Amino acid sequence: MPKTSRRTGSFGESVIRGMTRIASQCDAINLSQGFPDFDPPEPVLRAAERAAREGPHQYAVTWGAPNFRAALARKQSRFMQIPLDADDNIVVTCGSTEAMMVSMMTACNPGDKVIIFSPFYENYAADAILCGAIPIHVELRPPDFSFDPDELRRAFELGTKALVLCNPSNPSGKVFTRDELLFIANLAEEFDAFVLTDEVYEHIVYAPHQHTYFASLPGMFERTFSCSSLSKTFSMTGWRLGYIIASLAVINEARKVHDFLTVGAAAPLQEAAVTALELPDSYYQELQTLYTEKRTLFLRYLDDAGLHYTEPDGAYYVMVDISEFGWKNDTAFCEWMAREIGVAAVPGSSFFHEPVNHLIRLHFAKRSETLKAAGERLLELRNKASKVSANGAP
Ligand SMILES: Cc1ncc(COP(=O)(O)O)c(C=O)c1O
């Protein structure tokens, strides 16, 4: 029997998907994997019905259907404040997941170093390993998740080829300030590195915080792969529609990688999603209001439950500090919590390169009823977790 590659042996199965399985086994409310339990906007659903009847049903242009790219170029030019050309600056991908993978494969040679802030969305380290790059982790220190400028500079000094920037950030909820981004931009310029951004939460930012597109900073468009998707903005994580926005020189290379990886994103869904991309600006304001209300509702429950957490500035996750309960193993804690409290969370250690195991991540992209039900269950967490810990928790 031949052996499978060393590459696949160097990382495990997704912890988040694993927690989702445990949640369904024990009928827990799943606040681990970050997807909404509500549908995309009604006009988009109607467009999907039309596309199912009328097509297209065959391959789209590999780097994206022309009408999808045109609508996307109009929307992103508006929000990013960069004039984008639908033919020259866009590759449509299967989610931001593929966009990030294609970007890393396009930017890096095997052996190149890639800076990944820690904690990080778990795909990035796997992306780096899959394309033979070496992750260099730079800490975002809890509870406020700021970085040490000297540590970041030292990471660039290693001859780094690219930096991964998840902004707004999963899991920490950090929204990088313009000054922090300018600091990163200066280092990228000085050390001639690419920046691969993952901006899937670009439209989920809580006032007074504001999202700054890295590519919009002076001189940064040429060295940035701006990755994002429709998954979170339009509550359609299953449609698998994402994209890379970059200069023509970069896009020409990225198109080839994308073509050989997946050929293209689903043609009928691109057709239907044009309706989403053409929604007026009021849609984005309503989305902000919706998530602001969800955050307020959920954080109030955490307060009532006496839990300590870092308030997120963007995205829809909150990191809760479980150190007071005295558990040594956050994965054991999350499994116990799913079974005994009936709420599934992700152990924070799966996001950190450093040995951090006192945090768990919950998400609040759920209907109010779901959040209230989860919140009620969490009111018991403190009491029950402390009792288990008094009896010698794992
Ligand atoms: C930071 C981040 N990037 C990418 C993704 C996946 O995005 P997509 O559905 O566009 O592949 C997620 C999903 O949770 C995420 O949190």
Ligand as a Chemical Component Dictionary entry (heavy atoms), coordinates in Angstrom:
data_LIG
# 
_chem_comp.id                   LIG 
_chem_comp.type                 NON-POLYMER 
_chem_comp.pdbx_formal_charge   0 
_chem_comp.three_letter_code    LIG 
# 
loop_
_chem_comp_atom.comp_id 
_chem_comp_atom.atom_id 
_chem_comp_atom.alt_atom_id 
_chem_comp_atom.type_symbol 
_chem_comp_atom.charge 
_chem_comp_atom.model_Cartn_x 
_chem_comp_atom.model_Cartn_y 
_chem_comp_atom.model_Cartn_z 
_chem_comp_atom.pdbx_ordinal 
LIG C1 C1 C 0 -11.819 34.732 8.062 1  
LIG C2 C2 C 0 -12.580 33.793 7.191 2  
LIG N1 N1 N 0 -12.180 33.632 5.925 3  
LIG C3 C3 C 0 -12.824 32.809 5.093 4  
LIG C4 C4 C 0 -13.927 32.092 5.518 5  
LIG C5 C5 C 0 -14.616 31.214 4.535 6  
LIG O1 O1 O 0 -15.152 32.042 3.559 7  
LIG P1 P1 P 0 -15.787 31.487 2.239 8  
LIG O2 O2 O 0 -17.126 30.921 2.574 9  
LIG O3 O3 O 0 -15.883 32.713 1.398 10 
LIG O4 O4 O 0 -14.875 30.475 1.675 11 
LIG C6 C6 C 0 -14.382 32.215 6.826 12 
LIG C7 C7 C 0 -15.512 31.419 7.309 13 
LIG O5 O5 O 0 -15.820 31.321 8.457 14 
LIG C8 C8 C 0 -13.688 33.095 7.683 15 
LIG O6 O6 O 0 -14.083 33.281 8.933 16 
# 
loop_
_chem_comp_bond.comp_id 
_chem_comp_bond.atom_id_1 
_chem_comp_bond.atom_id_2 
_chem_comp_bond.value_order 
_chem_comp_bond.pdbx_ordinal 
LIG C1 C2 SING 1  
LIG C2 N1 SING 2  
LIG C2 C8 DOUB 3  
LIG N1 C3 DOUB 4  
LIG C3 C4 SING 5  
LIG C4 C5 SING 6  
LIG C4 C6 DOUB 7  
LIG C5 O1 SING 8  
LIG O1 P1 SING 9  
LIG P1 O2 DOUB 10 
LIG P1 O3 SING 11 
LIG P1 O4 SING 12 
LIG C6 C7 SING 13 
LIG C6 C8 SING 14 
LIG C7 O5 DOUB 15 
LIG C8 O6 SING 16 
# 
